[in-house]
């Protein structure tokens, strides 16, 4: 369920997510977006979550467990 009265959330801290895997991770932990939109420049879907302690904890967990991409030097 998305929130319809989003202008009333002007003073609420929000987290904007452009990663489908992260969005799915958050939803799997019962943190649901309040609305979504398509970014004007990148044309990517953006999901917006209300920032809270549970969301902050899950974002830290995601960052700590996310696989690190290896960078190869050609020199």
Backbone as ProteinMPNN parsed JSONL, in Angstrom:
{"seq_chain_A": "XXXXXXXXXXXXXXXXXXXXXXXXXXXXXXXXXXXXXXXXXXXXXXXXXXXXXXXXXXXXXXXXXXXXXXXXXXX", "coords_chain_A": {"N_chain_A": [[0.838, -1.175, 0.0], [0.657, 2.133, -0.944], [1.357, 5.448, 0.189], [-0.9, 8.081, -0.157], [-1.039, 10.794, 0.476], [1.441, 12.254, 0.188], [2.556, 14.939, 0.255], [2.255, 15.705, 2.908], [4.355, 14.637, 4.216], [6.602, 16.214, 4.369], [8.413, 17.009, 6.443], [9.496, 14.646, 7.274], [12.119, 12.296, 7.551], [13.438, 10.595, 4.804], [14.356, 7.67, 2.877], [15.766, 7.107, -0.213], [15.726, 4.674, -2.608], [17.39, 3.047, -5.205], [17.99, 0.537, -5.951], [16.929, -2.525, -7.023], [17.515, -5.138, -5.83], [18.153, -4.371, -3.151], [15.76, -3.1, -2.419], [14.043, -5.329, -2.503], [15.198, -6.866, -0.464], [14.659, -5.223, 1.765], [11.838, -5.227, 1.747], [11.428, -7.935, 2.198], [12.005, -8.006, 4.85], [9.892, -6.814, 6.013], [9.801, -4.018, 5.674], [8.351, -1.576, 4.0], [8.05, 0.333, 0.956], [6.89, 3.752, 0.779], [6.147, 5.174, -1.404], [6.796, 5.272, -4.958], [8.786, 6.3, -7.789], [9.774, 7.313, -11.115], [12.991, 8.162, -11.964], [13.852, 11.251, -13.4], [16.132, 11.721, -15.037], [17.833, 9.368, -15.077], [15.957, 7.436, -15.556], [15.409, 5.315, -13.911], [13.645, 3.196, -11.594], [12.693, 4.441, -8.462], [12.404, 3.807, -5.089], [10.791, 4.878, -2.16], [11.359, 5.082, 1.245], [10.331, 5.445, 4.655], [12.55, 6.725, 6.985], [13.73, 4.935, 9.741], [14.579, 3.293, 12.868], [14.661, 0.5, 12.404], [14.922, 0.384, 9.606], [17.389, 1.689, 9.297], [19.072, -0.127, 10.658], [18.804, -2.38, 8.968], [19.855, -1.35, 6.582], [22.515, -0.978, 7.336], [23.168, -3.654, 7.821], [22.85, -4.674, 5.225], [24.892, -3.256, 3.87], [27.17, -4.224, 5.223], [27.191, -6.903, 4.485], [27.147, -7.031, 1.773], [28.422, -8.198, -1.309], [31.735, -7.425, -2.328], [32.864, -5.726, -5.15], [35.476, -6.752, -7.228], [38.351, -4.986, -8.216], [40.359, -4.757, -10.967], [43.654, -4.061, -11.8], [45.369, -2.973, -14.668], [48.038, -2.805, -14.754]], "CA_chain_A": [[0.0, 0.0, 0.0], [1.405, 3.377, -1.015], [0.747, 6.603, 0.846], [-1.435, 9.005, -1.153], [-0.883, 12.189, 0.912], [2.88, 12.454, 0.364], [2.974, 16.295, 0.652], [2.242, 15.83, 4.36], [5.584, 14.021, 4.735], [7.717, 17.123, 4.097], [9.393, 17.054, 7.523], [9.878, 13.278, 7.649], [13.328, 11.849, 6.869], [13.139, 9.488, 3.907], [15.467, 7.012, 2.207], [15.453, 6.847, -1.611], [16.437, 3.454, -2.995], [17.354, 2.781, -6.64], [18.474, -0.83, -6.138], [15.89, -3.553, -6.853], [17.851, -6.146, -4.807], [18.021, -3.777, -1.817], [14.321, -2.937, -2.178], [13.491, -6.656, -2.194], [15.718, -7.217, 0.856], [13.911, -4.464, 2.767], [10.467, -5.736, 1.767], [11.454, -9.263, 2.824], [12.094, -7.766, 6.29], [8.674, -6.063, 6.372], [9.945, -2.571, 5.528], [7.736, -1.346, 2.691], [8.142, 1.711, 0.471], [5.661, 4.54, 0.885], [5.796, 5.48, -2.787], [7.897, 5.096, -5.901], [8.728, 7.179, -8.953], [10.824, 7.087, -12.111], [13.927, 9.286, -11.974], [13.729, 11.973, -14.672], [17.341, 11.624, -15.853], [18.31, 7.988, -15.254], [14.801, 6.591, -15.912], [15.351, 4.174, -12.996], [12.636, 3.214, -10.543], [13.171, 4.834, -7.141], [11.448, 3.486, -4.031], [11.006, 5.779, -1.036], [11.043, 4.484, 2.541], [10.457, 6.339, 5.81], [13.707, 6.355, 7.789], [13.436, 4.543, 11.121], [15.664, 2.481, 13.429], [14.697, -0.795, 11.728], [15.483, 0.604, 8.273], [18.81, 1.987, 9.48], [19.722, -1.393, 10.997], [18.842, -3.228, 7.776], [20.797, -0.753, 5.628], [23.855, -1.337, 7.821], [23.336, -5.083, 7.584], [23.032, -4.822, 3.778], [26.232, -2.743, 3.535], [28.202, -5.096, 5.788], [27.166, -8.229, 3.881], [27.107, -6.916, 0.321], [29.688, -8.616, -1.92], [32.583, -6.336, -2.814], [33.326, -5.93, -6.526], [36.934, -6.696, -7.338], [38.872, -4.061, -9.222], [41.6, -5.283, -11.532], [44.56, -3.091, -12.416], [46.001, -3.521, -15.864], [49.449, -2.416, -14.753]], "C_chain_A": [[0.887, 1.243, 0.0], [0.629, 4.477, -0.312], [0.321, 7.602, -0.237], [-1.167, 10.475, -0.801], [0.581, 12.523, 1.163], [3.293, 13.894, 0.683], [2.996, 16.5, 2.167], [3.507, 15.266, 5.003], [6.809, 14.918, 4.539], [8.776, 17.119, 5.183], [9.918, 15.697, 7.949], [11.116, 12.862, 6.852], [13.014, 10.59, 6.072], [14.43, 8.918, 3.324], [15.014, 6.664, 0.792], [16.346, 5.707, -2.096], [16.272, 3.217, -4.497], [17.771, 1.347, -6.958], [17.332, -1.836, -5.952], [16.27, -4.641, -5.846], [17.728, -5.61, -3.378], [16.551, -3.584, -1.47], [13.689, -4.271, -1.796], [13.943, -7.143, -0.817], [14.91, -6.512, 1.95], [12.474, -4.973, 2.881], [10.407, -7.104, 2.431], [11.562, -9.173, 4.345], [10.975, -6.837, 6.768], [8.857, -4.551, 6.443], [9.484, -2.254, 4.105], [7.89, 0.116, 2.268], [6.809, 2.426, 0.613], [5.204, 5.027, -0.486], [7.012, 5.219, -3.66], [7.7, 6.068, -7.06], [9.84, 6.793, -9.916], [11.675, 8.345, -12.16], [13.927, 9.933, -13.362], [14.932, 11.771, -15.592], [17.711, 10.174, -16.139], [17.217, 7.03, -15.718], [14.707, 5.335, -15.053], [14.181, 4.331, -12.035], [13.309, 3.567, -9.226], [12.06, 4.519, -6.152], [11.796, 4.325, -2.81], [10.481, 5.111, 0.233], [11.133, 5.566, 3.606], [11.605, 5.831, 6.673], [13.266, 6.067, 9.223], [14.599, 3.67, 11.605], [15.792, 1.143, 12.707], [15.309, -0.662, 10.337], [16.982, 0.869, 8.366], [19.602, 0.714, 9.78], [19.871, -2.266, 9.755], [19.785, -2.67, 6.71], [22.239, -1.036, 6.037], [24.15, -2.81, 7.567], [23.599, -5.34, 6.098], [24.454, -4.396, 3.375], [27.332, -3.672, 4.03], [28.281, -6.448, 5.094], [27.163, -8.213, 2.362], [28.447, -7.362, -0.258], [30.443, -7.405, -2.487], [33.031, -6.679, -4.232], [34.843, -5.806, -6.549], [37.318, -5.751, -8.46], [40.21, -4.594, -9.678], [42.385, -4.15, -12.168], [45.227, -3.735, -13.612], [47.499, -3.216, -15.894], [50.284, -3.192, -13.889]], "O_chain_A": [[1.766, 1.384, 0.85], [-0.599, 4.44, -0.232], [1.106, 7.925, -1.13], [-1.079, 11.312, -1.699], [0.928, 13.021, 2.233], [4.318, 14.073, 1.342], [3.695, 17.389, 2.654], [3.704, 15.408, 6.21], [7.938, 14.426, 4.543], [9.961, 17.219, 4.861], [10.706, 15.606, 8.891], [11.169, 13.045, 5.636], [12.411, 9.646, 6.582], [15.459, 9.592, 3.281], [13.993, 6.0, 0.614], [17.571, 5.779, -2.001], [15.151, 3.19, -5.004], [17.892, 0.988, -8.129], [16.82, -1.985, -4.842], [15.413, -5.044, -5.061], [17.252, -6.319, -2.492], [16.138, -3.872, -0.346], [12.888, -4.334, -0.864], [13.166, -7.759, -0.087], [14.525, -7.132, 2.942], [11.955, -5.131, 3.986], [9.451, -7.408, 3.145], [11.254, -10.132, 5.052], [11.101, -6.166, 7.792], [8.149, -3.875, 7.189], [10.143, -2.617, 3.131], [7.864, 1.02, 3.102], [5.745, 1.809, 0.576], [4.016, 5.264, -0.704], [8.113, 4.976, -3.164], [6.605, 6.587, -7.282], [10.74, 6.032, -9.562], [11.168, 9.448, -12.367], [13.995, 9.238, -14.376], [14.763, 11.66, -16.807], [17.884, 9.788, -17.295], [17.51, 5.942, -16.214], [14.008, 4.389, -15.416], [13.775, 5.445, -11.703], [14.379, 3.045, -8.912], [10.911, 4.915, -6.35], [12.969, 4.465, -2.466], [9.343, 4.646, 0.296], [11.923, 6.501, 3.477], [11.638, 4.66, 7.051], [12.532, 6.844, 9.835], [15.499, 3.348, 10.829], [16.904, 0.696, 12.425], [16.12, -1.494, 9.932], [17.757, 0.32, 7.583], [20.679, 0.504, 9.222], [20.94, -2.827, 9.514], [20.445, -3.437, 6.009], [23.087, -1.303, 5.186], [25.251, -3.167, 7.148], [24.474, -6.134, 5.752], [25.13, -5.103, 2.626], [28.322, -3.886, 3.331], [29.336, -7.083, 5.111], [27.175, -9.27, 1.731], [29.498, -6.956, 0.237], [29.843, -6.49, -3.051], [33.517, -7.781, -4.489], [35.417, -4.884, -5.97], [36.687, -5.724, -9.516], [41.096, -4.852, -8.863], [41.856, -3.38, -12.968], [45.605, -4.906, -13.569], [48.148, -3.353, -16.931], [51.488, -2.949, -13.811]]}, "name": "protein", "num_of_chains": 1, "seq": "XXXXXXXXXXXXXXXXXXXXXXXXXXXXXXXXXXXXXXXXXXXXXXXXXXXXXXXXXXXXXXXXXXXXXXXXXXX"}
